[in-house]
Amino acid sequence: MRDHPCGVIPENSVGSEIGLAGWVHHRRDHGGVIFIDLRDYSGLIQLVFSPEDRELFARAEKLRAEFVIAVRGPVSLRPPGTENPDLATGRIEIRVRTLDILNRADPLPFPLDETDTSEEVRLRYRYLDLRRPEFQNRLRKRASIARLLRAWLDERGFVEVETPVLTRATPEGARDYLVPSRTHPGRFFALPQSPQLFKQILMIGGLDRYYQIVRCFRDEDLRADRQPEFTQLDIETSFLDEETFMGLMEEMVRHLFHRAMDLHLPEPFPRLTYAEALARYGNDKPDLRNPLVLTELTDLSQQTAFKVFRDASRLADGRVAALRLPGGGLLTRGQIDELTEFAKSLGAPGLAWIRVNDPTRLPDGLASPIVKFLEADFLDALLKRTGAGAGDLLFFGAGAAKSVNEVLVQLRTRLGRDLGLTREGFAPLWVVDFPMFEWSEEEGRFQALHHPFTAPQVADLESLGQDPGRVRSRAYDLVLNGYEVGGGSIRIHEAELQRRIFSLLGLSAEEMNEKFGFLLDALGFGAPPHGGMAFGLDRLVMLMTRAENIREVIAFPKTQSATDPLTGAPGTVTAAQLRELGIEIRKMPSYTGN
């Protein structure tokens, strides 16, 4: 049906007759001549219909956007002055001699070349959205990235193994998607949140090096970089410590960016401990392209007369911190007020600030509503610690550490973006030394910060029974431009230690055996030291293609409310299907999806 893709016709074809097929992208009538831009996955080519062939011309007049057609005709050079340098085929055109209309198209719900169509409409007509060149390029780039990763791992002895999609529900982590079993009434499978336990069992089985590009499922709230079903590159190895394994993964990521984007990432990647990341950036996935950092003031604020700072510094979980904006003194009062409203929208009571005019004259050289409440020695120590000089602006957060961090992180991100401080490119970072546990006030017990199969650091083993909150794990996250793109750890490979961890998390012996008996049994039969990590493939492709969210790199994503406008999922099922599964819906919930 076609001799060449539309966008890759060689210029040495001039004078030859060729066949092409694709979609009508645009139609233009100029001086009795019809021009059609014919499109397929490879690009565009201009077709020319002359009025000399009246029948052919009349048929061309009926063509509309997105009609599917096939044509034949000779390749010609465009007349001088009509070339299009933006197209690979911009110097040539096809003088059409035959036209077949393969399929007609109804009027489109939105023009494909418009960028302001709502995402809901684009998802409803996803097959039209997929025709956009930028979308096709992202999906092809995704396929290329997966191919490069597979090849790199294959060359290093990793074996791709498929793990079950129907498995059992386990405690901890996000909510499971449950699948009722027809053959075992009252019992349920769960869709995997991760192949975690299966890949550990593969190591116990002696496979040594495993990987899988795998679909995972989590029933949790969505955001721009999260979906209920997602794809990850899952990796596990035996007999490697974290230093060796992290070095191996660095090599893989550097190889990927070099081959896929011709970019050279730093060697080695920088590292921060979890505590350092929180202190300097307010979260554990900072964007290092943004130069703004936080300065700790909690200790300085213990004795100040300024009640807001003093009270926050004396909270058990309190924090007082400053964000220095170099040259920020140029911001107008209106701009500062706008940032204050932004902080309030994030839950802060307000946003304290100080404009530094002359740091040698205290307090007169400072401008702020709060300066009159701060002692001269506090102001002097404040300027020295933050490094603030003339022309700088200081913003402050005071209160519970979690709230302070959330507000200052968002403020840092906004200032970096709006003021052009965040540089282009890619800034990878390892975050290490995570706490093993976090305390849940709601449940009144410790929870695993990562997952309960993460090994504690050997130096902290004695604290397990005395002060679990101080135990650090052998976990590591790879952060890129403010996103966690991969996370992993060295695993627990001894059954007794795994039981101790389960017990600290509040599981009884019966619950351990019920939920994880198969793992505990396997660990008792000579499990090797092992560890690994998983990379969020959707998130990685999003960053590498500079898309705004992961829905733009997934062919058929869900909406923010976890629905699929294209198919109408989730949908209802018949009463007969429910009876077969032994399920009764007591009350139909209200549903506003399509």
Summary of the structure (lengths in Angstrom):
residues: 594
radius of gyration: 30.1
end to end distance: 38.3
largest distance: 92.7
contacts: 1766
relative contact order: 0.10
helix: 33%
strand: 26%
